[in-house]
């Protein structure tokens, strides 16, 4: 079970290594649209559709959430709150 719960983190790592941070975020955002059942046209729709089909709803939702959590952002991307 622990392997399944860490799947989205592993996928996030692969996306970042393959595409860089910015494009990985764009793909994760497109996956999020599938999670909410509102996929939109765009340059990352096919990648997102494939990823969503492979992960399933729950893991895709966790992946999208991982990218939205600012604690996971690179230091240079984080916004200052102070």
N, CA, C and O atoms as a CHARMM CRD file, in Angstrom:
* protein
*
  328
    1    1 UNK  N      0.80500  -1.20100   0.00000 PROA 1      0.00000
    2    1 UNK  CA     0.00000   0.00000   0.00000 PROA 1      0.00000
    3    1 UNK  C      0.84800   1.26600   0.00000 PROA 1      0.00000
    4    1 UNK  O      0.47000   2.26000  -0.62000 PROA 1      0.00000
    5    2 UNK  N      1.97300   1.24600   0.67600 PROA 2      0.00000
    6    2 UNK  CA     2.82200   2.43400   0.71300 PROA 2      0.00000
    7    2 UNK  C      3.31100   2.78900  -0.68700 PROA 2      0.00000
    8    2 UNK  O      3.44800   3.96400  -1.02700 PROA 2      0.00000
    9    3 UNK  N      3.57500   1.76100  -1.49500 PROA 3      0.00000
   10    3 UNK  CA     4.01800   2.01500  -2.86600 PROA 3      0.00000
   11    3 UNK  C      2.93800   2.74500  -3.65500 PROA 3      0.00000
   12    3 UNK  O      3.24400   3.65300  -4.42900 PROA 3      0.00000
   13    4 UNK  N      1.68700   2.36000  -3.46700 PROA 4      0.00000
   14    4 UNK  CA     0.59400   3.01000  -4.17500 PROA 4      0.00000
   15    4 UNK  C      0.43100   4.45600  -3.72400 PROA 4      0.00000
   16    4 UNK  O      0.16400   5.32700  -4.55200 PROA 4      0.00000
   17    5 UNK  N      0.58300   4.72700  -2.44500 PROA 5      0.00000
   18    5 UNK  CA     0.38100   6.08700  -1.95200 PROA 5      0.00000
   19    5 UNK  C      1.48500   7.03400  -2.40100 PROA 5      0.00000
   20    5 UNK  O      1.28800   8.24900  -2.41500 PROA 5      0.00000
   21    6 UNK  N      2.63900   6.49700  -2.76800 PROA 6      0.00000
   22    6 UNK  CA     3.74500   7.33000  -3.23000 PROA 6      0.00000
   23    6 UNK  C      3.82700   7.40800  -4.74500 PROA 6      0.00000
   24    6 UNK  O      4.73500   8.03900  -5.28600 PROA 6      0.00000
   25    7 UNK  N      2.89400   6.77700  -5.42900 PROA 7      0.00000
   26    7 UNK  CA     2.91900   6.75300  -6.88500 PROA 7      0.00000
   27    7 UNK  C      2.90000   8.16000  -7.46700 PROA 7      0.00000
   28    7 UNK  O      3.67300   8.46000  -8.37600 PROA 7      0.00000
   29    8 UNK  N      2.03100   9.02500  -6.95800 PROA 8      0.00000
   30    8 UNK  CA     1.92800  10.38000  -7.51700 PROA 8      0.00000
   31    8 UNK  C      3.22200  11.15700  -7.33300 PROA 8      0.00000
   32    8 UNK  O      3.58200  11.96800  -8.18700 PROA 8      0.00000
   33    9 UNK  N      3.92500  10.92200  -6.23600 PROA 9      0.00000
   34    9 UNK  CA     5.21700  11.59900  -6.02900 PROA 9      0.00000
   35    9 UNK  C      6.25200  11.11400  -7.04000 PROA 9      0.00000
   36    9 UNK  O      7.04100  11.90300  -7.55900 PROA 9      0.00000
   37   10 UNK  N      6.24200   9.82500  -7.31200 PROA 10     0.00000
   38   10 UNK  CA     7.16000   9.27000  -8.30500 PROA 10     0.00000
   39   10 UNK  C      6.85700   9.81500  -9.69000 PROA 10     0.00000
   40   10 UNK  O      7.76900  10.14700 -10.44600 PROA 10     0.00000
   41   11 UNK  N      5.58600   9.90400 -10.01700 PROA 11     0.00000
   42   11 UNK  CA     5.18300  10.45000 -11.31600 PROA 11     0.00000
   43   11 UNK  C      5.59000  11.92200 -11.40300 PROA 11     0.00000
   44   11 UNK  O      6.06500  12.37300 -12.44500 PROA 11     0.00000
   45   12 UNK  N      5.41000  12.65300 -10.33700 PROA 12     0.00000
   46   12 UNK  CA     5.81600  14.06500 -10.31500 PROA 12     0.00000
   47   12 UNK  C      7.31700  14.18000 -10.57600 PROA 12     0.00000
   48   12 UNK  O      7.74600  15.02300 -11.36400 PROA 12     0.00000
   49   13 UNK  N      8.10900  13.34200  -9.92200 PROA 13     0.00000
   50   13 UNK  CA     9.56000  13.36500 -10.12900 PROA 13     0.00000
   51   13 UNK  C      9.92200  13.09000 -11.58800 PROA 13     0.00000
   52   13 UNK  O     10.78500  13.75700 -12.15900 PROA 13     0.00000
   53   14 UNK  N      9.25900  12.11200 -12.17700 PROA 14     0.00000
   54   14 UNK  CA     9.53100  11.76700 -13.57700 PROA 14     0.00000
   55   14 UNK  C      9.14100  12.92400 -14.49700 PROA 14     0.00000
   56   14 UNK  O      9.88900  13.27900 -15.40800 PROA 14     0.00000
   57   15 UNK  N      7.96500  13.50900 -14.25300 PROA 15     0.00000
   58   15 UNK  CA     7.53300  14.64700 -15.07600 PROA 15     0.00000
   59   15 UNK  C      8.52400  15.79700 -15.01200 PROA 15     0.00000
   60   15 UNK  O      8.85200  16.40000 -16.03400 PROA 15     0.00000
   61   16 UNK  N      8.99300  16.09400 -13.82600 PROA 16     0.00000
   62   16 UNK  CA     9.93800  17.20300 -13.64900 PROA 16     0.00000
   63   16 UNK  C     11.26400  16.89600 -14.32700 PROA 16     0.00000
   64   16 UNK  O     11.84200  17.76600 -14.97900 PROA 16     0.00000
   65   17 UNK  N     11.75000  15.67700 -14.18200 PROA 17     0.00000
   66   17 UNK  CA    13.02100  15.30200 -14.81500 PROA 17     0.00000
   67   17 UNK  C     12.90300  15.29900 -16.33600 PROA 17     0.00000
   68   17 UNK  O     13.82900  15.71700 -17.03100 PROA 17     0.00000
   69   18 UNK  N     11.77300  14.83100 -16.85400 PROA 18     0.00000
   70   18 UNK  CA    11.58200  14.74600 -18.30400 PROA 18     0.00000
   71   18 UNK  C     11.31200  16.09400 -18.95900 PROA 18     0.00000
   72   18 UNK  O     11.82700  16.38300 -20.03900 PROA 18     0.00000
   73   19 UNK  N     10.49800  16.92100 -18.29700 PROA 19     0.00000
   74   19 UNK  CA     9.98900  18.13100 -18.95000 PROA 19     0.00000
   75   19 UNK  C     10.43400  19.43600 -18.31500 PROA 19     0.00000
   76   19 UNK  O     10.19900  20.50400 -18.88000 PROA 19     0.00000
   77   20 UNK  N     11.06300  19.37500 -17.16900 PROA 20     0.00000
   78   20 UNK  CA    11.37400  20.60000 -16.43500 PROA 20     0.00000
   79   20 UNK  C     10.15800  21.02700 -15.62200 PROA 20     0.00000
   80   20 UNK  O      9.03800  20.57100 -15.85500 PROA 20     0.00000
   81   21 UNK  N     10.40700  21.90700 -14.67000 PROA 21     0.00000
   82   21 UNK  CA     9.35600  22.30100 -13.73600 PROA 21     0.00000
   83   21 UNK  C      8.14900  22.93700 -14.42000 PROA 21     0.00000
   84   21 UNK  O      7.01400  22.52900 -14.17500 PROA 21     0.00000
   85   22 UNK  N      8.37900  23.91900 -15.26300 PROA 22     0.00000
   86   22 UNK  CA     7.26800  24.68100 -15.84700 PROA 22     0.00000
   87   22 UNK  C      6.33000  23.80900 -16.67400 PROA 22     0.00000
   88   22 UNK  O      5.11100  23.88200 -16.51800 PROA 22     0.00000
   89   23 UNK  N      6.89200  22.99100 -17.54600 PROA 23     0.00000
   90   23 UNK  CA     6.03700  22.13400 -18.37900 PROA 23     0.00000
   91   23 UNK  C      5.35600  21.05600 -17.53300 PROA 23     0.00000
   92   23 UNK  O      4.20200  20.71300 -17.78800 PROA 23     0.00000
   93   24 UNK  N      6.05300  20.52100 -16.53400 PROA 24     0.00000
   94   24 UNK  CA     5.44100  19.52500 -15.64700 PROA 24     0.00000
   95   24 UNK  C      4.21700  20.12000 -14.94800 PROA 24     0.00000
   96   24 UNK  O      3.19600  19.44700 -14.80400 PROA 24     0.00000
   97   25 UNK  N      4.31900  21.37000 -14.51700 PROA 25     0.00000
   98   25 UNK  CA     3.18000  22.04100 -13.88300 PROA 25     0.00000
   99   25 UNK  C      2.03100  22.19100 -14.87400 PROA 25     0.00000
  100   25 UNK  O      0.87000  21.99900 -14.51400 PROA 25     0.00000
  101   26 UNK  N      2.34600  22.52700 -16.10200 PROA 26     0.00000
  102   26 UNK  CA     1.29900  22.67700 -17.11400 PROA 26     0.00000
  103   26 UNK  C      0.59800  21.34800 -17.39400 PROA 26     0.00000
  104   26 UNK  O     -0.61900  21.30900 -17.57000 PROA 26     0.00000
  105   27 UNK  N      1.36000  20.27300 -17.43400 PROA 27     0.00000
  106   27 UNK  CA     0.76100  18.95200 -17.63700 PROA 27     0.00000
  107   27 UNK  C     -0.10000  18.58400 -16.43800 PROA 27     0.00000
  108   27 UNK  O     -1.20800  18.07500 -16.60800 PROA 27     0.00000
  109   28 UNK  N      0.39100  18.83500 -15.23200 PROA 28     0.00000
  110   28 UNK  CA    -0.38500  18.54100 -14.02000 PROA 28     0.00000
  111   28 UNK  C     -1.66600  19.36400 -13.97300 PROA 28     0.00000
  112   28 UNK  O     -2.69900  18.88200 -13.50900 PROA 28     0.00000
  113   29 UNK  N     -1.60400  20.58900 -14.44700 PROA 29     0.00000
  114   29 UNK  CA    -2.80100  21.43100 -14.50600 PROA 29     0.00000
  115   29 UNK  C     -3.81000  20.84800 -15.48500 PROA 29     0.00000
  116   29 UNK  O     -5.01500  20.86900 -15.23300 PROA 29     0.00000
  117   30 UNK  N     -3.31200  20.33000 -16.59800 PROA 30     0.00000
  118   30 UNK  CA    -4.20200  19.68600 -17.56800 PROA 30     0.00000
  119   30 UNK  C     -4.80000  18.40300 -16.99000 PROA 30     0.00000
  120   30 UNK  O     -5.95900  18.08500 -17.25600 PROA 30     0.00000
  121   31 UNK  N     -4.01600  17.66600 -16.20100 PROA 31     0.00000
  122   31 UNK  CA    -4.53400  16.46800 -15.52600 PROA 31     0.00000
  123   31 UNK  C     -5.63900  16.87200 -14.55200 PROA 31     0.00000
  124   31 UNK  O     -6.65700  16.18900 -14.44400 PROA 31     0.00000
  125   32 UNK  N     -5.43800  17.96600 -13.85700 PROA 32     0.00000
  126   32 UNK  CA    -6.44200  18.45600 -12.89800 PROA 32     0.00000
  127   32 UNK  C     -7.78300  18.70700 -13.59000 PROA 32     0.00000
  128   32 UNK  O     -8.84100  18.45300 -13.01400 PROA 32     0.00000
  129   33 UNK  N     -7.73400  19.20200 -14.81600 PROA 33     0.00000
  130   33 UNK  CA    -8.97300  19.42000 -15.56000 PROA 33     0.00000
  131   33 UNK  C     -9.70000  18.09800 -15.80400 PROA 33     0.00000
  132   33 UNK  O    -10.93100  18.05700 -15.78000 PROA 33     0.00000
  133   34 UNK  N     -8.95800  17.02700 -16.03600 PROA 34     0.00000
  134   34 UNK  CA    -9.58100  15.70500 -16.19800 PROA 34     0.00000
  135   34 UNK  C    -10.16700  15.22300 -14.86800 PROA 34     0.00000
  136   34 UNK  O    -11.23300  14.60800 -14.84100 PROA 34     0.00000
  137   35 UNK  N     -9.47400  15.50200 -13.78200 PROA 35     0.00000
  138   35 UNK  CA    -9.96900  15.10700 -12.45200 PROA 35     0.00000
  139   35 UNK  C    -11.34000  15.73300 -12.19700 PROA 35     0.00000
  140   35 UNK  O    -12.23700  15.08400 -11.65800 PROA 35     0.00000
  141   36 UNK  N    -11.49500  16.99500 -12.58700 PROA 36     0.00000
  142   36 UNK  CA   -12.76100  17.70300 -12.39200 PROA 36     0.00000
  143   36 UNK  C    -13.74200  17.48600 -13.54000 PROA 36     0.00000
  144   36 UNK  O    -14.79500  18.12000 -13.60400 PROA 36     0.00000
  145   37 UNK  N    -13.37400  16.57200 -14.45100 PROA 37     0.00000
  146   37 UNK  CA   -14.22500  16.19800 -15.58000 PROA 37     0.00000
  147   37 UNK  C    -14.52000  17.37400 -16.50000 PROA 37     0.00000
  148   37 UNK  O    -15.60800  17.47700 -17.06700 PROA 37     0.00000
  149   38 UNK  N    -13.53300  18.26200 -16.64100 PROA 38     0.00000
  150   38 UNK  CA   -13.64700  19.40800 -17.54200 PROA 38     0.00000
  151   38 UNK  C    -12.36800  19.58800 -18.35200 PROA 38     0.00000
  152   38 UNK  O    -11.75700  20.65700 -18.32800 PROA 38     0.00000
  153   39 UNK  N    -11.95900  18.52600 -19.07600 PROA 39     0.00000
  154   39 UNK  CA   -10.73200  18.69100 -19.85600 PROA 39     0.00000
  155   39 UNK  C    -10.90600  19.77600 -20.91400 PROA 39     0.00000
  156   39 UNK  O    -11.95900  19.89200 -21.54100 PROA 39     0.00000
  157   40 UNK  N     -9.88600  20.54200 -21.09300 PROA 40     0.00000
  158   40 UNK  CA    -9.94000  21.65600 -22.04100 PROA 40     0.00000
  159   40 UNK  C     -8.91800  21.42700 -23.14900 PROA 40     0.00000
  160   40 UNK  O     -7.92400  20.72900 -22.95000 PROA 40     0.00000
  161   41 UNK  N     -9.16300  22.01000 -24.30300 PROA 41     0.00000
  162   41 UNK  CA    -8.16800  21.89100 -25.36900 PROA 41     0.00000
  163   41 UNK  C     -6.89100  22.62600 -24.98100 PROA 41     0.00000
  164   41 UNK  O     -6.93500  23.62800 -24.26700 PROA 41     0.00000
  165   42 UNK  N     -5.79900  22.14300 -25.43800 PROA 42     0.00000
  166   42 UNK  CA    -4.53300  22.80000 -25.15000 PROA 42     0.00000
  167   42 UNK  C     -3.38000  21.91400 -25.55400 PROA 42     0.00000
  168   42 UNK  O     -3.57400  20.76300 -25.94600 PROA 42     0.00000
  169   43 UNK  N     -2.17900  22.45400 -25.45800 PROA 43     0.00000
  170   43 UNK  CA    -1.00800  21.72000 -25.92500 PROA 43     0.00000
  171   43 UNK  C     -0.66100  20.49000 -25.07400 PROA 43     0.00000
  172   43 UNK  O      0.09200  19.62800 -25.52900 PROA 43     0.00000
  173   44 UNK  N     -1.18700  20.39300 -23.86900 PROA 44     0.00000
  174   44 UNK  CA    -0.84100  19.28300 -22.97900 PROA 44     0.00000
  175   44 UNK  C     -2.00000  18.32400 -22.75000 PROA 44     0.00000
  176   44 UNK  O     -1.91700  17.43900 -21.89900 PROA 44     0.00000
  177   45 UNK  N     -3.06500  18.49300 -23.49600 PROA 45     0.00000
  178   45 UNK  CA    -4.25500  17.66000 -23.31100 PROA 45     0.00000
  179   45 UNK  C     -3.95800  16.17600 -23.53400 PROA 45     0.00000
  180   45 UNK  O     -4.38700  15.34000 -22.73900 PROA 45     0.00000
  181   46 UNK  N     -3.23500  15.83600 -24.59800 PROA 46     0.00000
  182   46 UNK  CA    -2.94700  14.42800 -24.88300 PROA 46     0.00000
  183   46 UNK  C     -2.08100  13.80100 -23.79500 PROA 46     0.00000
  184   46 UNK  O     -2.34300  12.68200 -23.35400 PROA 46     0.00000
  185   47 UNK  N     -1.04600  14.52900 -23.36300 PROA 47     0.00000
  186   47 UNK  CA    -0.20900  14.02500 -22.26800 PROA 47     0.00000
  187   47 UNK  C     -1.04100  13.82400 -21.00500 PROA 47     0.00000
  188   47 UNK  O     -0.89400  12.82300 -20.30400 PROA 47     0.00000
  189   48 UNK  N     -1.90600  14.77800 -20.73000 PROA 48     0.00000
  190   48 UNK  CA    -2.74500  14.70100 -19.53000 PROA 48     0.00000
  191   48 UNK  C     -3.73400  13.54300 -19.63500 PROA 48     0.00000
  192   48 UNK  O     -3.95200  12.83100 -18.65600 PROA 48     0.00000
  193   49 UNK  N     -4.33100  13.34700 -20.79700 PROA 49     0.00000
  194   49 UNK  CA    -5.29400  12.25700 -20.99100 PROA 49     0.00000
  195   49 UNK  C     -4.61700  10.90500 -20.77400 PROA 49     0.00000
  196   49 UNK  O     -5.17700  10.02600 -20.12000 PROA 49     0.00000
  197   50 UNK  N     -3.41700  10.74000 -21.32100 PROA 50     0.00000
  198   50 UNK  CA    -2.68000   9.48400 -21.13100 PROA 50     0.00000
  199   50 UNK  C     -2.32500   9.26400 -19.67100 PROA 50     0.00000
  200   50 UNK  O     -2.47000   8.15900 -19.14800 PROA 50     0.00000
  201   51 UNK  N     -1.86600  10.30600 -19.02400 PROA 51     0.00000
  202   51 UNK  CA    -1.49100  10.21000 -17.61700 PROA 51     0.00000
  203   51 UNK  C     -2.71000   9.90500 -16.75100 PROA 51     0.00000
  204   51 UNK  O     -2.65000   9.05900 -15.85900 PROA 51     0.00000
  205   52 UNK  N     -3.80000  10.58900 -17.01500 PROA 52     0.00000
  206   52 UNK  CA    -5.03000  10.36500 -16.25400 PROA 52     0.00000
  207   52 UNK  C     -5.52100   8.92600 -16.43700 PROA 52     0.00000
  208   52 UNK  O     -5.94200   8.28500 -15.47400 PROA 52     0.00000
  209   53 UNK  N     -5.46800   8.42900 -17.65300 PROA 53     0.00000
  210   53 UNK  CA    -5.91000   7.05600 -17.92600 PROA 53     0.00000
  211   53 UNK  C     -5.03900   6.03700 -17.19100 PROA 53     0.00000
  212   53 UNK  O     -5.53800   5.01700 -16.71600 PROA 53     0.00000
  213   54 UNK  N     -3.76500   6.30900 -17.10000 PROA 54     0.00000
  214   54 UNK  CA    -2.84900   5.38100 -16.42000 PROA 54     0.00000
  215   54 UNK  C     -2.96800   5.44800 -14.89900 PROA 54     0.00000
  216   54 UNK  O     -2.89200   4.42800 -14.21400 PROA 54     0.00000
  217   55 UNK  N     -3.15300   6.65300 -14.38400 PROA 55     0.00000
  218   55 UNK  CA    -3.18400   6.82400 -12.92700 PROA 55     0.00000
  219   55 UNK  C     -4.53800   6.52100 -12.31400 PROA 55     0.00000
  220   55 UNK  O     -4.61900   5.98200 -11.21000 PROA 55     0.00000
  221   56 UNK  N     -5.59000   6.86300 -13.02000 PROA 56     0.00000
  222   56 UNK  CA    -6.92100   6.77900 -12.42700 PROA 56     0.00000
  223   56 UNK  C     -7.23300   8.05500 -11.67400 PROA 56     0.00000
  224   56 UNK  O     -6.35400   8.88200 -11.42800 PROA 56     0.00000
  225   57 UNK  N     -8.49700   8.20300 -11.31100 PROA 57     0.00000
  226   57 UNK  CA    -8.95900   9.45400 -10.71400 PROA 57     0.00000
  227   57 UNK  C     -8.19800   9.81600  -9.43800 PROA 57     0.00000
  228   57 UNK  O     -7.71200  10.94000  -9.30900 PROA 57     0.00000
  229   58 UNK  N     -8.08900   8.88200  -8.50100 PROA 58     0.00000
  230   58 UNK  CA    -7.51500   9.19800  -7.19200 PROA 58     0.00000
  231   58 UNK  C     -6.05000   9.63000  -7.28800 PROA 58     0.00000
  232   58 UNK  O     -5.67500  10.66800  -6.74000 PROA 58     0.00000
  233   59 UNK  N     -5.22800   8.85200  -7.97100 PROA 59     0.00000
  234   59 UNK  CA    -3.81400   9.19200  -8.07800 PROA 59     0.00000
  235   59 UNK  C     -3.60300  10.45600  -8.91700 PROA 59     0.00000
  236   59 UNK  O     -2.69600  11.24200  -8.64500 PROA 59     0.00000
  237   60 UNK  N     -4.44500  10.64700  -9.93900 PROA 60     0.00000
  238   60 UNK  CA    -4.34900  11.86900 -10.74900 PROA 60     0.00000
  239   60 UNK  C     -4.67800  13.09200  -9.89400 PROA 60     0.00000
  240   60 UNK  O     -4.03300  14.13300 -10.02200 PROA 60     0.00000
  241   61 UNK  N     -5.67600  12.96700  -9.02500 PROA 61     0.00000
  242   61 UNK  CA    -6.03200  14.07200  -8.13100 PROA 61     0.00000
  243   61 UNK  C     -4.87800  14.37600  -7.17700 PROA 61     0.00000
  244   61 UNK  O     -4.57500  15.54100  -6.92000 PROA 61     0.00000
  245   62 UNK  N     -4.24200  13.34000  -6.65600 PROA 62     0.00000
  246   62 UNK  CA    -3.09900  13.54100  -5.76000 PROA 62     0.00000
  247   62 UNK  C     -1.92600  14.18800  -6.49000 PROA 62     0.00000
  248   62 UNK  O     -1.24300  15.05100  -5.93800 PROA 62     0.00000
  249   63 UNK  N     -1.69700  13.76700  -7.73000 PROA 63     0.00000
  250   63 UNK  CA    -0.62800  14.37500  -8.52100 PROA 63     0.00000
  251   63 UNK  C     -0.88900  15.86400  -8.73700 PROA 63     0.00000
  252   63 UNK  O      0.00300  16.68900  -8.54100 PROA 63     0.00000
  253   64 UNK  N     -2.09400  16.20000  -9.13600 PROA 64     0.00000
  254   64 UNK  CA    -2.44000  17.60800  -9.36500 PROA 64     0.00000
  255   64 UNK  C     -2.29700  18.40800  -8.07100 PROA 64     0.00000
  256   64 UNK  O     -1.82100  19.54300  -8.09300 PROA 64     0.00000
  257   65 UNK  N     -2.69700  17.83300  -6.96500 PROA 65     0.00000
  258   65 UNK  CA    -2.57800  18.50800  -5.66700 PROA 65     0.00000
  259   65 UNK  C     -1.12300  18.69900  -5.27100 PROA 65     0.00000
  260   65 UNK  O     -0.76300  19.73000  -4.70300 PROA 65     0.00000
  261   66 UNK  N     -0.28900  17.71800  -5.56400 PROA 66     0.00000
  262   66 UNK  CA     1.12500  17.81200  -5.23000 PROA 66     0.00000
  263   66 UNK  C      1.74700  19.03600  -5.89900 PROA 66     0.00000
  264   66 UNK  O      2.51500  19.76800  -5.27500 PROA 66     0.00000
  265   67 UNK  N      1.41200  19.25400  -7.16900 PROA 67     0.00000
  266   67 UNK  CA     1.96900  20.39500  -7.89100 PROA 67     0.00000
  267   67 UNK  C      1.39200  21.72000  -7.40100 PROA 67     0.00000
  268   67 UNK  O      2.05300  22.75100  -7.52000 PROA 67     0.00000
  269   68 UNK  N      0.19000  21.71800  -6.86100 PROA 68     0.00000
  270   68 UNK  CA    -0.41900  22.95900  -6.37200 PROA 68     0.00000
  271   68 UNK  C      0.07300  23.34300  -4.97900 PROA 68     0.00000
  272   68 UNK  O     -0.09400  24.48700  -4.55600 PROA 68     0.00000
  273   69 UNK  N      0.67200  22.40400  -4.27100 PROA 69     0.00000
  274   69 UNK  CA     1.16400  22.65500  -2.91200 PROA 69     0.00000
  275   69 UNK  C      2.50400  23.40200  -2.98700 PROA 69     0.00000
  276   69 UNK  O      3.49600  22.84700  -3.46000 PROA 69     0.00000
  277   70 UNK  N      2.53500  24.61900  -2.53500 PROA 70     0.00000
  278   70 UNK  CA     3.73600  25.44400  -2.65300 PROA 70     0.00000
  279   70 UNK  C      4.93900  24.87700  -1.89900 PROA 70     0.00000
  280   70 UNK  O      6.07300  25.26400  -2.17900 PROA 70     0.00000
  281   71 UNK  N      4.71700  23.98600  -0.96700 PROA 71     0.00000
  282   71 UNK  CA     5.84200  23.37200  -0.25400 PROA 71     0.00000
  283   71 UNK  C      6.66500  22.47900  -1.17300 PROA 71     0.00000
  284   71 UNK  O      7.81500  22.16400  -0.86800 PROA 71     0.00000
  285   72 UNK  N      6.08000  22.06800  -2.30400 PROA 72     0.00000
  286   72 UNK  CA     6.78600  21.20800  -3.25000 PROA 72     0.00000
  287   72 UNK  C      7.46600  21.99400  -4.36200 PROA 72     0.00000
  288   72 UNK  O      8.18300  21.41500  -5.17900 PROA 72     0.00000
  289   73 UNK  N      7.25300  23.28100  -4.40300 PROA 73     0.00000
  290   73 UNK  CA     7.81700  24.10400  -5.46600 PROA 73     0.00000
  291   73 UNK  C      9.30600  24.28900  -5.25500 PROA 73     0.00000
  292   73 UNK  O      9.78300  24.27600  -4.12000 PROA 73     0.00000
  293   74 UNK  N     10.04300  24.46200  -6.34100 PROA 74     0.00000
  294   74 UNK  CA    11.47500  24.78900  -6.19900 PROA 74     0.00000
  295   74 UNK  C     11.63000  26.10600  -5.45000 PROA 74     0.00000
  296   74 UNK  O     10.74600  26.96200  -5.50000 PROA 74     0.00000
  297   75 UNK  N     12.71600  26.26200  -4.78100 PROA 75     0.00000
  298   75 UNK  CA    12.95200  27.47400  -3.99400 PROA 75     0.00000
  299   75 UNK  C     12.80800  28.73700  -4.82900 PROA 75     0.00000
  300   75 UNK  O     12.30900  29.74600  -4.32900 PROA 75     0.00000
  301   76 UNK  N     13.22900  28.70800  -6.07500 PROA 76     0.00000
  302   76 UNK  CA    13.17000  29.89400  -6.91500 PROA 76     0.00000
  303   76 UNK  C     11.74800  30.23100  -7.35800 PROA 76     0.00000
  304   76 UNK  O     11.48600  31.34200  -7.81900 PROA 76     0.00000
  305   77 UNK  N     10.83400  29.27500  -7.21900 PROA 77     0.00000
  306   77 UNK  CA     9.45400  29.47700  -7.65000 PROA 77     0.00000
  307   77 UNK  C      8.55600  29.92500  -6.49600 PROA 77     0.00000
  308   77 UNK  O      7.50100  30.51800  -6.72300 PROA 77     0.00000
  309   78 UNK  N      8.96200  29.64900  -5.28600 PROA 78     0.00000
  310   78 UNK  CA     8.12900  29.94400  -4.12300 PROA 78     0.00000
  311   78 UNK  C      7.94000  31.45400  -3.96500 PROA 78     0.00000
  312   78 UNK  O      8.86000  32.24600  -4.17100 PROA 78     0.00000
  313   79 UNK  N      6.73300  31.81200  -3.59800 PROA 79     0.00000
  314   79 UNK  CA     6.44300  33.22900  -3.33700 PROA 79     0.00000
  315   79 UNK  C      6.75100  33.53400  -1.88500 PROA 79     0.00000
  316   79 UNK  O      6.55300  32.70400  -0.99800 PROA 79     0.00000
  317   80 UNK  N      7.22800  34.71700  -1.66900 PROA 80     0.00000
  318   80 UNK  CA     7.47300  35.13000  -0.28700 PROA 80     0.00000
  319   80 UNK  C      6.17500  35.56000   0.35200 PROA 80     0.00000
  320   80 UNK  O      5.37600  36.27100  -0.25700 PROA 80     0.00000
  321   81 UNK  N      5.96600  35.12800   1.58600 PROA 81     0.00000
  322   81 UNK  CA     4.74300  35.50500   2.28700 PROA 81     0.00000
  323   81 UNK  C      5.02500  36.49300   3.40800 PROA 81     0.00000
  324   81 UNK  O      4.10500  36.91500   4.10900 PROA 81     0.00000
  325   82 UNK  N      6.28400  36.86500   3.58200 PROA 82     0.00000
  326   82 UNK  CA     6.61300  37.81300   4.65800 PROA 82     0.00000
  327   82 UNK  C      6.96700  39.15800   4.09900 PROA 82     0.00000
  328   82 UNK  O      7.27200  40.08000   4.85500 PROA 82     0.00000
